[in-house]
Amino acid sequence: MIGRWALAPAEGGGAWLAPLGADGRPAGPVLREPDLAEAVRARLPEVTRWVWRSTAELAPRLLAAGVRVERCYDIEAAELLLLGHEGRLGEPRSAAAAWARLRRGPVPPDPPARSAEPGSQSSLFEPQAGAEISFDGLLEVYAEQQRRHDAAEHPDRMRLLTASESAGMLVAAEMHGAGLPWRADVHRELLDGLLGERYAGGGEPRRLAELADQVSAAFGRRVRPDLPADVVKAFTRAGIKVRSTRRWELEEIDHPAVAPLIEYKKLYRIWTAHGWSWLQDWVRDGRFRPEYLPGGTVSGRWTTNGGGALQIPRVIRGAVVADDGWRLVVADADQMEPRVLAAISRDRGLMEVAGHDDDLYKVLSDRAFAGDRAQAKLALLGAIYGQTSGDGLKNLAALRRRFPRAVAYVDDAARAGEEGRLVRTWLGRTSPPAAGSEDGGEAGIPQEADDPSSGEVPSGGGGFTPGYASSNARARGRFTRNFVVQGSAADWALLMLAALRSATADMRAELVFFQHDEVIVHCPLAEAAEVAVAIREAGELAGRIAFGPTPVRFPFTTATVERYSEAK
């Protein structure tokens, strides 16, 4: 029995298929079947993994036909990871581009990502004219990718990474198909209570209009609170210099406009991002179905294409309501990134701290910070995120004395980043290469401090010495410092999702939401306890598969609720 088969759609709803050998090349004749879904259904008992161009292309078709595949290998997702590992992130990642590189021909650009259409089941990357690839070409690309896995720094880890990314693509497609339960009537009630009634003509609702009037009254002239430049100018006229209208800066100002301005900004964001228009566009038949993009950031964190699924305000979560007789099992991974740092650094002391289900920061504070949990948390997160001045520098020194290997791990990643080297996650997801800008600095560093890439710490020890590099190099160092931890956490999360998907395969339960360290399963009440156990076991299994045998635990805080807002 050959367990791995290649699959591609053919004209008229048919399919091209071929069994694959261990080298990735055909191990039998190429077959042409008249119906794609039926071709897959007929081979489900014998096929352990389907190899195809894109999960976004094929999974919706199979799901619509009631066909669930256990495992897949997504060639285009793998191509992106392999290019990154080779220091070529940014080159076209489509199968057609990979085929062109194999033939040393002109490489077509990737198709532009389209804007998501509410309720759409179509692929994010549709083939473009001039960028098609034959089935034989697809098979050649796959075989070459197997060779490139063998050439990776850690081939087994790289294979696990591409397999887990492919599993994430399946989870994403199934979550889109299932949809997050959403009560439109409850959502409208929440909006009415927060924003007040709407006025004719599509203007701001009553509460926003009232707050805008209060802001203007406080300044003594008409001010548009939705225009930051207008607000900054108004403060300047009042003799107060502000650089932005961010909340943390406004809260430092003693002026009567501040309170209504902050409230206006909060409600304005809800109105524009999750207001009545959003509800009309995105909720259909009691479900919100965003398009999830696994690996949407260089760190491996997921993003969504439209709908703002990963930024649902807490006040709106009351509209996420389980079906009658069903529940939402909401699970948050506890202190995930510090536990990942313990596992990847192999620091004995930190692994011992992370080897308990208890609050990691409390255990850490008892060991190294005289019981001060807040200080312990600041210290550990400061080491991961790069706070290396003031109290952060003192805390880092304390951590270095107690947990030298853990601190050296992120220090070395920061040094590698400053020197323009690549870093990798534990499994091999690779940071973007440094690119010299015109002024000699580093280009291409993501601007969001909490959304870095991945990185395996390069060999070589030594502590990280702040201040010796340019500001751009230091920015890259902070990025790569966090990349090795956050990216490895994203790798763990993929394996956790894959394990949870497998554990719930024979249940009615559905994975309906995932965000960084949080997962929601919608299930019948009778399955809720079993689902909660499955989540905990999936986290532990993912830790063993990703990082090998360590004492580190990966516990979850789990709540079984009727409404998302009821989960802490």
Secondary structure, DSSP 4 states (H G I P E B T S, - for coil): ---EEEEEE-GGG-EEEEEB-TTSSBSS--EEES-HHHHHHHHTTT-SEEEES-HHHHHHHHHHTT---S-EEEHHHHHHHHHHHTT-TTS--SHHHHHHHHTT-PPPPPPPPPPP-TT--S-SSPPPTT----HHHHHHHHHHHHHHHHTSSSHHHHHHHHHHHHHHHHHHHHHHHH-EE--HHHHHHHHHHHH-PPPTTS---HHHHHHHHHHHHHHTS---TT-HHHHHHHHHHTT---S---HHHHTT---TTHHHHHHHHHHHHHHHHHSHHHHHHHEETTEE---EETT-STTS--EESSS-GGG--GGGGGG-BPPTTEEEEEEEETTHHHHHHHHHHT-HHHHHHTTSSS-HHHHHHHHHSTT-HHHHHHHHHHHHHT--STHHHHHHHHHHHH-HHHHHHHHHHHHHHHTT---B-SS--BPPPPEE-TTSSEE---S-TT-----PPPS------TTSS-HHHHHHHHHHHHHHHHHHHHHHHHHHHHHHHHHTTTSS-EEEEEETTEEEEEEEGGGHHHHHHHHHHHHHHHHHHHH-S-S----EEEEEESBGGG--
